[in-house]
């Protein structure tokens, strides 16, 4: 088994999370509240999202969320690569 480059894996994990985060933001923007509630209720069986979904999210909050996601999942990716490399 080859060693994983921890920094590259961390960056890849962080960037992947940002793509998913911004994709979710785009879906929320395009669908509108009613369609988004229906989609969320289909994805999460038995839950009702009609009272908790908010579609008017400011761009600043979205960017902060994307940065936070990058940092969080970057750390997770780094730790995964570190543990993987130690298991050899």
C-alpha positions as CSV (number, residue, x, y, z in Angstrom):
1,X,0.0,0.0,0.0
2,X,1.2,3.5,-0.8
3,X,1.2,6.3,1.7
4,X,-1.3,9.0,1.2
5,X,-0.1,12.6,1.1
6,X,-2.0,14.0,4.1
7,X,-2.0,17.6,2.9
8,X,-3.3,16.8,-0.6
9,X,-5.9,14.5,0.9
10,X,-7.0,17.2,3.3
11,X,-7.3,19.8,0.5
12,X,-9.2,17.3,-1.7
13,X,-11.6,16.6,1.1
14,X,-12.1,20.3,1.8
15,X,-12.7,21.1,-1.8
16,X,-15.1,18.2,-2.3
17,X,-17.1,19.5,0.7
18,X,-17.2,23.0,-0.8
19,X,-18.5,21.6,-4.2
20,X,-21.3,19.7,-2.3
21,X,-22.1,22.7,-0.1
22,X,-22.4,25.1,-3.1
23,X,-24.3,22.5,-5.1
24,X,-26.8,22.3,-2.2
25,X,-27.0,26.1,-2.1
26,X,-27.7,26.2,-5.9
27,X,-30.4,23.5,-5.6
28,X,-32.0,25.5,-2.8
29,X,-31.9,28.7,-4.8
30,X,-33.4,27.1,-8.0
31,X,-36.1,24.9,-6.4
32,X,-37.8,27.4,-4.1
33,X,-39.3,26.5,-0.8
34,X,-42.2,24.2,-1.7
35,X,-40.2,22.0,-4.0
36,X,-37.3,22.0,-1.6
37,X,-39.5,20.8,1.3
38,X,-40.9,18.0,-0.9
39,X,-37.3,17.0,-1.9
40,X,-36.1,17.1,1.7
41,X,-39.1,15.1,2.9
42,X,-38.3,12.4,0.2
43,X,-34.6,12.2,1.1
44,X,-35.2,12.0,4.9
45,X,-38.0,9.5,5.5
46,X,-40.4,10.4,8.3
47,X,-39.2,14.0,8.8
48,X,-41.2,17.1,8.0
49,X,-39.0,20.0,6.9
50,X,-41.8,22.5,6.2
51,X,-41.1,24.5,9.4
52,X,-37.4,24.5,9.4
53,X,-36.3,25.2,5.8
54,X,-35.0,28.7,5.1
55,X,-34.4,29.6,1.4
56,X,-33.4,33.3,1.7
57,X,-29.8,32.7,2.8
58,X,-27.5,35.7,2.4
59,X,-24.4,35.3,0.2
60,X,-22.1,36.2,3.1
61,X,-23.6,33.4,5.2
62,X,-23.2,31.0,2.3
63,X,-19.5,31.9,1.8
64,X,-18.9,31.5,5.6
65,X,-20.5,28.1,5.5
66,X,-18.4,27.1,2.5
67,X,-15.2,28.2,4.3
68,X,-16.2,26.4,7.5
69,X,-17.1,23.3,5.6
70,X,-13.6,23.4,3.9
71,X,-11.8,23.7,7.2
72,X,-13.9,21.0,9.0
73,X,-13.7,18.4,6.2
74,X,-10.1,19.3,5.5
75,X,-9.2,18.4,9.1
76,X,-11.2,15.2,8.8
77,X,-9.4,14.3,5.6
78,X,-6.0,15.0,7.1
79,X,-6.9,12.8,10.1
80,X,-8.1,10.0,7.8
81,X,-4.9,10.1,5.8
82,X,-2.8,10.2,9.0
83,X,-4.6,7.1,10.4
84,X,-4.4,5.3,7.1
85,X,-0.6,5.9,6.9
86,X,-0.1,4.7,10.5
87,X,-2.0,1.4,9.9
88,X,0.7,0.2,7.6
